[in-house]
Amino acid sequence: MIFPEGLGSEDEFSKFAIEIRKRHPNTFLLANMTEFGKTPYIHFDKFTQFGYNCVIYPVTTLRIAMKAVEDLLDDLTKNGTVEKSLPK
């Protein structure tokens, strides 16, 4: 699997995939989507069109998880228990 780092446009992702596929048609391609990076927001369907096999969102998933942790800790601080944060 190849993970091209820091591509800055849909065109760059597409061209990279085309060039790799010419030389190594069976190579898996991974796209890394992270906010605050060089890569703009690209819909994951586009990566399928470009020939990528996998798209990861590591920072996004971490940020979402940490927001849930923050909400839990706020609830614990406010109520002294996690009871209201747990599913019923």
SULTANOR-V902116 format. One record per residue. N is the residue number from 1. PHI is phi in radians with two decimals (* if undefined). PSI is psi in whole degrees, 0 to 359 (999 if undefined). OMEGA is omega in radians with two decimals (* if undefined). Layout:
N|PHI|PSI|OMEGA  N|PHI|PSI|OMEGA
//
This chain:
1|*|136|3.10  2|-1.95|135|3.13  3|-2.07|97|3.09  4|-1.27|126|-3.04  5|-1.65|135|2.93  6|1.22|32|3.07  7|-1.29|144|-2.94  8|-1.91|7|3.14  9|-2.86|165|3.05  10|-1.05|321|-3.13  11|-1.06|318|3.11  12|-1.12|318|3.10  13|-1.10|317|-3.13  14|-1.12|311|-3.13  15|-1.09|320|3.12  16|-1.06|312|-3.13  17|-1.06|317|3.14  18|-1.06|313|-3.10  19|-1.16|319|3.12  20|-1.13|316|-3.10  21|-1.11|330|3.09  22|-1.07|318|-3.06  23|-1.59|325|-3.04  24|-2.41|78|-3.01  25|-1.12|340|-3.10  26|-1.76|8|-3.14  27|-1.31|134|3.06  28|-1.38|143|3.12  29|-2.06|137|3.13  30|-2.08|132|3.03  31|-1.90|136|3.14  32|-1.92|111|3.11  33|-1.76|118|3.11  34|-2.43|133|3.09  35|-1.17|154|3.12  36|1.28|10|3.11  37|-1.75|192|-3.13  38|-1.34|333|-3.07  39|-1.41|131|3.07  40|-1.28|168|3.06  41|-1.16|125|3.14  42|-2.25|132|3.13  43|-1.11|138|-3.06  44|-1.10|335|3.07  45|-1.08|329|3.11  46|-1.10|321|-3.14  47|-1.11|323|3.06  48|-1.08|316|3.12  49|-1.08|324|-3.13  50|-1.35|344|3.14  51|1.79|16|3.11  52|-1.44|145|-3.10  53|-1.66|338|-3.01  54|-2.63|138|3.02  55|-2.23|127|3.11  56|-1.98|152|3.13  57|-2.26|62|-2.98  58|-1.15|317|-3.11  59|-1.27|321|3.14  60|-1.07|313|-3.12  61|-1.13|322|3.10  62|-1.13|316|-3.13  63|-1.10|320|3.12  64|-1.15|316|3.12  65|-1.09|318|-3.12  66|-1.18|331|3.06  67|-1.14|320|3.10  68|-1.13|320|3.09  69|-1.10|316|3.12  70|-1.05|316|3.12  71|-1.08|318|3.11  72|-1.07|313|-3.12  73|-1.15|324|3.05  74|-1.09|317|3.12  75|-1.10|318|3.12  76|-1.08|316|3.12  77|-1.10|317|-3.09  78|-1.23|317|-2.99  79|-1.87|351|3.12  80|1.30|5|3.14  81|-2.71|162|3.12  82|-1.70|6|-3.03  83|-0.90|315|-3.09  84|-1.27|342|-3.13  85|-1.51|344|-3.08  86|-1.52|146|3.09  87|-1.15|148|-3.10  88|-1.60|999|*
//
